[in-house]
Amino acid sequence: MSTHDYDLQLNDNDAERKWGGTVRPMPKAVIPGGQLASVATSAPVAELQRDLRAVGIALDKSANGKLEMDTELALREFQIYASMNHVAKEDPASTATEYADKLTQVATGKHKYPGPISGVYNAATRAAMDHWLANHWRCPVVLDVWDMKKKPPTRVGRNVWRRDDDSVKNHVVRALDLSGGFGAQGQTELWDVGTSTKYDGRRGPVVTFEQAAAQAEVLPESLVGQTWAAMAAETRSKFKVVRAVAEVECQAFFDLLNGYDDGVVSLGIFHWIVGLGTNQRKDGKVTRQPDGAGELARIFHRIAKENGADYEAEFVRFGADVRPTAKAVPRFKLQAEAGDFPEPNDSDEGFNLQRQHVEYLRSWHWFYRFVMLSRNWVALRQVQWKEALERIEEVRGLLVPEEQLDPGKGSARFTLGQVFTSELGIGYLLRWHVNRPANVAKGKQIGSKIADIINRAKSKDPGLAWASAPGIWGDKEELALLGALEGQVADWAAEAEAKKKEKDEAKEKGSYKPGTTAASVVDTSLRKIKTFPNVESHWTMDRTLVGPLSTKRNSYLFAAPAPPAPAPTPSAPAPSPSTP
């Protein structure tokens, strides 16, 4: 229970008597003899840390009286859950042996927290905490760890919060959710959240096939909003290409996320990420690239622009936002005490603070939110379809330099979408661009690796109609291009394997020097694009009905061709024809 009226905040410290951002003077007490002596009367930060754990929020493991970042984030979690319509209530008389089994749902009513998700222990948060403690209210979401290989499944870890919790290793996190925030949960139902893996020495959450929800499969209905039968021919063609890439990138489930690598959280059919910022040097100056920026922030920002009310209701309620100020870029930000979402400042302190806030997004409760949004939020699916189609057109619209593909007149320029026109060709290019965009595009032109493939096709089959404009080409030219791409990828893969072997041998001999690794190589997962639709027991898509990606020329259907580049402006007007 609160025994003070301090608005506790980051960097408060009981030992320093710093509370509410201010160092407080020692109170005086009379001792025998009439002298005054200083006495310490309370430890409000340590009290807060104990109270947070008492209501089931165990993100902060310390009780050291220092309000460091873990305590601030734990306090944010309390404010998030106290803002909900329903929370959990623990029955102190229950004879159940498991904590989660002692909980039932209770409406917050007039005791719902009305303030910002700020991590500041303001008056409204103290009042909410006092009510929770007095009435045995608890965090309504409990994430326990289960050994799913045992019959019946056995609980082996309880109330996990931190992404590096070792109890999750080889086991599965499952959610009891009494909040109703993601829909009603059956009385005996638990929702699978994910497991964890170790990457670069760090443990983090991940969803595998075994935890994926059936309703999250990338199907015509879930991605496009139409049945296969209702789709126009061009929509079917586009869906096949996107689904083929999704089978590689997210294994064809919207909710196959991960939160273990430098992408912080990777989400969706192309695994858009929350980026970690970097310091970039240019002209002798250091420019900080912001933490929390990246493709995923852009995806969420698009939802905010297209459907602001839905975005507020589904996402901002957790105290996060991606909407930028006028001169900033979309990035994940956390709410402040004033109720706004300030852009992080560029100081060392501001940069480090933002890094910790972004890392918080892959704690288990935030990861759970991303998983459930991926399963349930229609707007998040719809925007991925739009983004996928726009990305295809971006790739198809890349310019092919005149010297690369010239019909002999020196005046026409073509786009990549006029060179590769089969469903398989577009599938290859899209997957490659998702995995290694710099290989495919250099600004608005094709990258050098794509140029290598075109050259390879022309050299291997010189008798084909390469001297004609791409609009004249037929199936033979398309197959030659596809064969060149497949052959080039195989060569690069072999080169990479040889380099790896060389590196391993050098390490064994002690002669390895850092920096002597292989160059960037195309992901060999392109092979799975060729074998689409692939086989996996978790998939329900009718493979026979959908069929493979066609290799035929012009089989990728679209509403309109990729626009050709404008012809270069001549340096001087052409001479008029002479009159006979």
Protein Blocks (a to p, Z undefined) as FASTA:
>chain_A
ZZbfbdcdehiafklopghhiacdddddddehhiacdddfbdfklmmmmmmmmnopakbm
cfnhpacfklmmmmmmmmmmmmpmbdcdddfkbcbfbfklmpccddfkjmlcfbdcehpa
cfklmmmmmmmmmnopacfbdcddddfkbccdddfbehifbfklmklgopacddddfkom
nopadfkbccdfbdcddeehiacddddfklpcfklpccfklmnopafklpcfklmmmmmm
mmmmmmmmnnopaklccffbfnopaedjkopaddddddddeehiacdddehiajklmmmm
mmmmmmmmlmmmmmmmnopafbdcfkbccddddddfkopacdddfbfklmmmmmmmmmmm
mgmklmmmmmmmmmmmmklmmmmmmmmmmmmmmmmmpccdfklocghlopaccdfklmpm
cfklmmmmmmmmmmmmmlmpgcjbccfklmmmmmmmmmmmmmbcklpcfklpcfklmmmm
mmmmmmmmmmmmmmmmmmmmmmmmmmmnopacghiaccddddfklmmmmmpccddfkbcb
dfklnopadfbehkaccfbdcddddddddfbdcdddddZZ
